[in-house]
Amino acid sequence: MSIFKSNDIRGLYPKEWDSDTAYRIGLALSVVIQGSRIVIGRDGRNSSDEIFTFLTKGLVESGMEISDLGIVDTPAVYFSVGTYGFDGGIMITASHNPVGYNGLKLTGRNAIPIVSENGLKRIEEMVGSISHNSKPNRKRGGIVHFDIQEAYVNYLAKYKEDYSDLNAVFDCSNGAAGRFASQLLADFQGNAVIINNTIDSQFPAHGPNPSAEGSIDQLREKVLESGSAVGFCFDGDADRVVMVDDKGSIVSPDLVTALLGQYFTEKEKMSSPESKVLVDIRSSNAVSEYLKTIGALPLKCPAGHARIKRMLREEEAVCAGELTGHYYYRDNFYCDSAWITVFILLNILSSTGEKLSYLKKRIMKYAFSGEISFPFESSGKQEQVISQLLERYSTAEIEQVDGFRFNFSNWWFIVRKSGTEPLLRIVVEAEESGEMEKRVKSLSKEIMEFTG
């Protein structure tokens, strides 16, 4: 598979891409990014330093002026672009992918993502044709260190209220969340239990994907052991967070979207008659229903950060939530931030005095499967499976916001291709758990039969 995905660059390093590819990408980026000032951050993976060296070699030869953030989380790059007016930003990371992978997340001015339709496809084409002898005829650029720690910590502090009455556990997953965790939680005094905050490229405690099986086991144990109100598990580059409640149970990320929507709606009700909240098309129907009851306007949105950020800007929505645990904010340059989400959830728990398990139960109404993945190396085979499902379930009301959502009177399911991995994914919801389990079993069997 190509390392050039729809929203970013990602693949096994150095098997699927290497230092020469990184250098060529650096040369090509100068054509796509309109300007010369670029800020670059990277995670703690073994290959990130090497990629930085060769990527910036190409950028400097192209006349780019590089501000090096060092090891940071991905939202810190968005913050830097949005705050300091850089022409573009690059985060060297493979996000939640396992050890051995690495990649690049690219943004232009105002933290607007660079994706296939606005530059990434062009970079892919140029990388294949650039000759080492055809370097740009420009004055060389340079690299300077750029320390944002104080500014970034102060920026995130504005989302904090008084939650001194709470205990919470923070699992940094040996990833980039550990870079600023101690500074961001310094005012939490003795109420914060921080685990796995040493950045380690091997992710020894568990993998960098908080949604993967087993990833929150340690967090669950710590929450129960410490009697904490909530536990947070970050992904590898800390733009995503998954939570467990006071009983150690996972909180489905779509339910968090409902809580965030309520938080902002209540804050804005004096200035805005109706707050728009973007709800992932894969979310439970209960989320939109709940948001309507508190005066918000839920709008269905596709998955994927580029499309969500675009829609957030177009609709001027206050926030958006994705089933993977990405949460986006209008007042955060329309970008996602795990730390902002953490602080808002703590604010909600402290101000309401309610347990997260109760808040979750109050929103939940239906039997929801969460996302289930099926591996398919061939994109053509994925398309074939979707076509056969469209034929078999043709009596449904079908939506095409992202993938295909099949709506029936008492249940629905969605099928879509992953934008980052060779996977076909489904979500199923029904009014009763028995019906949901029956539909999951039936669909899973059909999908596996289609692969034959």
N, C-alpha and C positions, 0 to 999 in steps of 0.2 A: 504494500500500500504506500501511497505517496505520503511524505511527511507534511505536505501542505493540506491542512484541513480547511473546512469552511470558515472557521473563526480564528485559527492560530496555526503555528508550526509545531509538530510534535512527532517524535519517533525514537526508536532505540539508538543510543549513541555509544560507540561510533559505527554501529552496523548499518543503520538506515540513513544516517547523515554523520558528517565528521567535521574536522576543523576547516577543511577546504570549503565545504558547503557553508559553514558559518562565515568564512571570509567573503565568499561570493554574495551571500545574503547582505552583508555589510555594504558591499559595493552597490548592490541593487537598491537598497533602501534609500540611498541618496536621491534616487529618481522619484520615489514615491512620496517621501516626506518633504513637504514644502517648507524649506528653511534649513538651518544648519545647527540648531541647538537641540540636542537630544539628551535625555536623562535615562540611565540604565540601572536597573536593580537585578539581583540574582538570588536564587535560593541556595541552600547548602548542599546540593548534590555534587558528587565528585567531579562531574564534567563541567559544572557551571563556570569555574574559573577559566578552563581552557576555551570554552565557547566564547566567554567574554573577551579573551585575548585576541582570538582570530576574528570575531565579529567586529570589534572596535578597530582592528587593523584595516579592514575594508572600509569602515566608516571614516576613519581618520584620513586614509588615502583619498577619500571622496570629498574631503574638506569639512567634515562634520566636527563640531565642538561637543565633546562628550562630558557630561557630569555623572560621575560614578557614585552611586549610592551604596555600593557594597552589598552585603546580605541584608535584604529587607523582605517584607511581605508584598504581594502584588498590589493591594490597595495603596501602599506607600508610593508606588510609581504613579498611579492615577492622581493621588494627592499632589505629587510634585509637579506633574504636567499642568493640572488645573490651577494650582496656587502660584507657580512661578512663571507661567506662560511659555513653557518649552514648546518647541515645534513638534516634538514627538517623544514617545517613551517606549522603552523595551523592557520587558521582564523576562529573564532567562529562567524558565521553570517548566517542568512537566506536570505541575499541579498535583492531581491525585494519582497519576500513573505510578506503577511500581518502580523499584530500583532498576536502573539500566536505561530508563527513558529520560529524555530532556527535550526542551522546546523553547519557543519564543511566543510571548503575547505582545502584540504591537498596537500602539495608539498614535494618533495624530494630535493635532492641536485640540485643546479643550477636552482632552481625554476621550476623544471619539475613536472607537476601535478601527483598526485597519484590518479588513477581512477580504474575502474573495472579490466582492464586487467593487471595492474601492482601493485596491492596491495589491492584495496578497496574491491574486492570480498573476498579476503582472510581474511580481517578484519571482514567482515560480518559473515563469517563462524566461526571465532574464538570467536566473541562476544557471539554467541549462545552456545558455549561449555566451555567457561572459568569458572572455579570454584573459589570462593573466597578463598578457601583453597589451591589453586594451584598457588600461586604467584611466580614470577620468583626468582630464587636464585641468586640475584645480590646485589651489594652494592647500597644503596639508592642514588638517585640523589638529586637535589636541585633546587631552584627557585631564580632567581635574577631579579631585575628590570632593564630594558634596554631602555634608552632614545635615540630615534633616531631623535627627532624633528629637531635639527639644521642640521644634515647630510641629512635628507630627504628633507627638504625645499631647501637646497643648491643644492641637486641633481636635483630637479625639475626646479630650476632656470635656468639651462643651456638650457632649451627649450624656455626660454623667449627671445623675441627681444623687440624692442621699439614699444609699442602699446599705448603710452600715449595719442594719439589723439582719442581714442575710449571710449565710454561708454558701459558698459555691466552689466547685471543682473545675479546673481548667486544664485540659489535656492538649498540649501543644504538638503532640504527635511527632516530636523530634524534628519538626519542620520550622518554617519561617516564622510561625507565631511566637516562637521562643525569642526572637530578636528583640521585641519590645515588651514582652509580657511582664517582666519585673517592674519596669518603669510605669506601665499602664495600670498595674494593680497595686502600686506602692501604697495608695491611700486606702486600700481594702483592709489594711492592718492584719489582724490574725484570722480574718474570715475567708481568706483565699487559700485553697489547696492547689498548688501548681505542680503538674506532673509532666514528665517527658519534655521539659523545656530546653534541654541541651540539643542543639542542632546537630544532627548526625545523618549523613547521606545514606546510611543503611536502614534507617527507620527501625531500630531494634525493638521498640516496644510493640509496634504493630505497623501495618502499612499506612501510606499517606492518604488513603481513601476512608473517611469516617463512615461511609455507608456500607463498606465491605463487611462481610461476616466476621465477627470477632473483634472488630476495631474498637468497639465501645465497651468491651467486657471489663477492662481495668477501670474505666471511668465509672461504670455502673457500681462496681465494688466500692470505689472511693466515696461516691455519693452516699451510699447506704452506710458505710463505715463511719463517715463524718457527720451524718445526719444533715446533709446539705440540701438546700432548696432546689438546686439545679446543677447540672454538669454540662460543660461545653467541650466538644471535640472538634478541633480545627483540621482542615486538610493540609497538604504539603506546603502550599504557598499562602495559606491563611486568608483566602478570599471567600471561604466557605466554612460554615459551622453547623454541626449537628448536635442536638441537645437530648439529654435525658432528664426526666422529671424527678421529683423528690422520692418516688418509689423505684427509681432506677430503670424506668421504662423509656424507650425511645419516643420522642415527640415527633410525629410526622411533620416534615418541614412546611407542608402546606397549611397546617394549623397555626404555625408561627406567623405565616403571612397574615392570617386573620387577626392575630394579636397586634402585629405591627400596624395593620390598617386601622384598627380601633384606636391605638395610641395616637397616630397622626390625625385621625379624624377628630378626636376630642380636642387635640391641640389647636386645630384649625377651624373649629366650628364657628368661632366668632368672626373670622375673616372670609370664610368660604362656605357657601351653602351646601356643597357636596364635594367630598374629597375622592378623587379617583385612585383606585388601587389596582395594580396589574396582578392578575392571578394566573399562574401557569395553567395551561389547558389540561394538564395531567392532574390537577388538584381535585380533591373531593368536592362534590356539589355543596357540601356543608359549608365550605369556606365562603363562597359567594353568597349563600343564603344568610350566613351570619353577618357578613359585612353590610348587607342591605338592611338588616334589622337595626344597625347602629348608625345608619345614615350615610354610609359610604357608597360609592359607585364602583363595583367590581367590573373590570374589563378583562376578558380572556386574552392571554398573550402566548406567544410561542416560547419554546425553550431556546437556550443559547444566549450568551451575554450580549452579543452584538445586536440581535433583533430586539431584545428586551430594552437595552439602553436607547435604541432608536425610538421605540414606541413610548418609552418613559418621557423622552424629550417632546415628542409630537403631542402627547396627551397632557403634558405637564402634570402627570400623576405624582402623588406624594411618595409612593414606594412601590416596589414590586417584589414578588417572592417566587423562587424556583424550587421545584420538588427536590432538587439535589442539595439544597441548603445554601444557595446563593441568594442574598437579599440586597436590593438596590434602592438608592435614595436620591430623590430629586436634588436635595441640598448637599449631596456629596458628589457633585459633578456628574450626576446621573449614573454613578458607578456603584458597584457592590463593595461591601465591607463587612467582614466577619466581626471585627471589634465593635463597630457601631451597633450591630445587631445584639451583641453580648450586653452592652451597656443599656440599650433600650429594654431588653428583656428583664434585666435586673431592676430597672426603674419600674416596670410594670408590676413585677412581683412585690416590690417594696411598697409601692403606692396603693395597690389593691389589698394587700395583706392576704391574698389568696394563694393557695398552693398551685404549682404548675399542673399537677395531676388533675386538680379540679377544673382549672381553666381549659385544659385539653378536653376533658370529658364534656364540658358545657358546649363546646363547639361540635364535637364528633356526633354524627347522627347515623352514619352508614357504615357498612362493612367495606373497607378499603384495602386493596392488596399491596399498595406501594408499587414501585417499579420492579419488574421482573425482566431479566436479560437473557437473550439466547445468542450464542456466538455464531456468526456467519462471516467468513473471510471474504466471500464474494458479494459485492454490492448487487450484482445481477440476481443472485439467489434471493437476497432480501426483497428486491422488487417483485420477484415471482411470488414469494410468500404473501406480500401485501396484496397483490392482484387477486390471488386466490381467496384471501379473506374478504376482499371487496365483493367478489362474486358470491361467496357463501352467505355473507351477511348483508345482502343488497336491500333487504326490507327495512334496515335501520335508517334513522335520520343521521346523515353523515356530515361532520364538520371537518374542514381542512385548514385549521389555524396552524397546526404543526403536525405532520403525519396525518393519520385519519382517526377521528373519534366517532365511534358507532354508538348512537344513543337509542335505547329502548325504554319502555315504560317504567321498568323497575330495576334496570341495570344499564351499565355502559362500559365500553372498553376503548382504549386508544392503542394504536400500534404506530411505531415510528422508528426510523433509523437513528442510531447514535451519531452525533456529529464529531465525536473524538475517538471512538473505538469501533472495531468491526462487530457490532452488536445490533440486534433487533430487540426493541424493548416494548413491553406491554404494561398497561395499568388497567385494573378491573375494579369496578365498584358496584355494589348492589345494596338493596335495602336491608337484606338479611345476610348474616354470615354464611349460612348454608348455601344460599344461592351464589354468593361471591366465590366460595371455594369450589363449587361445582363448575362455574364458568371458567375459573382459572385452570382447573384440571382439563376441561374440554379444549380450551384454546391452546394450552401447552401441548396437548396431544396432537392437535391439528397442525400446529407449527412444526413440530418434529416430523410429522408425516409428510408435510410439504417438502421437507429437506431431503427426503428419500429420493 
